Amino acid sequence: MGTDTADPRYLDVAQSLLSTRPVLRSVWLSCVLSVASATAWAQSAPAPSPVVAAVVDRAQATTTAAAQKVSSLNTQRGQLAQRLAQQVAAVDALKKQKASWRRDRELNSAQATANDTATKLTAIDKQLAAAQTALANARKAEIAAIDAELGAGATSARTTQLQNLRAQLAPAQAAPKKIVIPDAEIDPLADPEELEKQAAALAQVEKQLEQERKTLDKQHEDLALVADLRQAHERTTEMSTRDDDQPHRGASHSTSRSPEVAGGTPTNDTAGSPTSGGSSGGSSGGGAGSGTTGGGSSDTTGLGGQTFDGGKSTTGFESTAAVALGEVIDRSTIDGMLRAQRSGDPKQRAEAAAQARDAVAKRLEMLKKKRSMIEARARSLRRSR
């Protein structure tokens, strides 16, 4: 039968143990607290969620799709730009021929075709600009998703994968290094070993200058192409506004009313004007006129010196070259590049890049001659020993 009071003998034993074993009591208390703390931490520690990883995968798929669209539009734009250049060349060739009804008919058709291509090129440029913006936003979203998963505590293997992926999306931009030209003068007291070291230092700088020369030459070619395409686009737009770009329905191009036209119906000369011709889609002249509105009102993105064939970009190369070539070419050439960059005109930028390229080539040739003289001096000293 139970009792509500404890046996006095057990109480005495418990009190004796507690009073005689204080160290043991402390050890047991520490163990209990440690186990409780570990359990609580394990329950509260964040575990990587499959949902977070799925967000990264979806963001990566979106970025890939956006990049593919940009690549496709760049390919289409390159084809249209090449076609436009050929069509404008054909128009120029027809203009040089002797005037005739056949020449005028072919010229009208060629101008209408070129203007239609220019209109398509403008539309592609707008699509390309939107696609590039979407790609940039997709990359930002993917980087944010990667950072979120890294913060959630991914596994070591997954962490390495995410870090590599993030590095591809946002590569570190290396700061441009200034090219320092070593002493190229021959020291009459230098021994062959010193001269050979001097020549080796000059050879190293020559490699850097040759790389800069190639870069500037490539930028000049790309920007010259952009300038040519812009000029072709502007010429096509100008051609489409001329009277000979409109259909000749027997109308007399004069400032007064024409007494008669083919068919005997009196009318004024606005029947053959660019306005009415532009509204008519049944002829080549009408097609050109309608294309003028779309092609002549805005500059194409790719013709602005920012992006062009293949998605290449020349934005800001002048700033990098100005730092790298600060001690290589004269200051006026560098200032000319920076002014051309601020202007945004591809023709000016191409000319400035060509001037810088020629200045680098001239300095490179001079260093090669100096190095040859130093190497010849070192060989001469070695033979005289």
FENWOJO-V733985 format. One line per field, one symbol per residue. psi: psi as a letter, one per 20 degrees, with the letter a starting at -180 (. if undefined). burial: 1 if it has 16 or more other ideal C-beta (glycine too) atoms within 10 Angstrom, else 0. A space follows every 10 residues. Layout:
psi->???
burial->???
//
This chain:
psi->prqiqqphhh hggghgghhi lhghhhgggg gghggggggh ghhippqpph hghhgggghh hgggghhhgg gghggggggg gggggghhhh ghhhhirppr hgghghgggh hggghghhgh hgghgghggh hhghgghhgg hhghhghghh himrrgghgg ghgghhhhhm qpoppqpppp orpjqpoiiq rhghhhgghh hhhghhgghh ghggghgghg gghhgggghg ggghgghhhi irhiiqpnkj qpnrirpphq rpijoprrji hjrhghhhip jjrhghhhgh ihhhhiiqqq ghjjjfqbpj jqpjpjhhgg hhghjhjgrq hhgghhghgh ghhjohgghg ghhgggghgg hghghghggg hhhghhgghg hhhi.
burial->0000000000 0000000000 0000000000 0000000000 0000000000 0110110011 0110011011 0011001101 1001101101 1001000000 0000001111 1111111111 1101101110 1101100110 1110110011 0001000000 0100110000 0000000010 1001000001 0100110110 1100110110 0110111011 0111111111 0110111011 0000111110 1000000100 1000000010 1101011101 0011111111 1100110001 1111101110 1001001101 1101100110 0011011001 1000111111 1111111111 1011001001 1001101100 10000
//
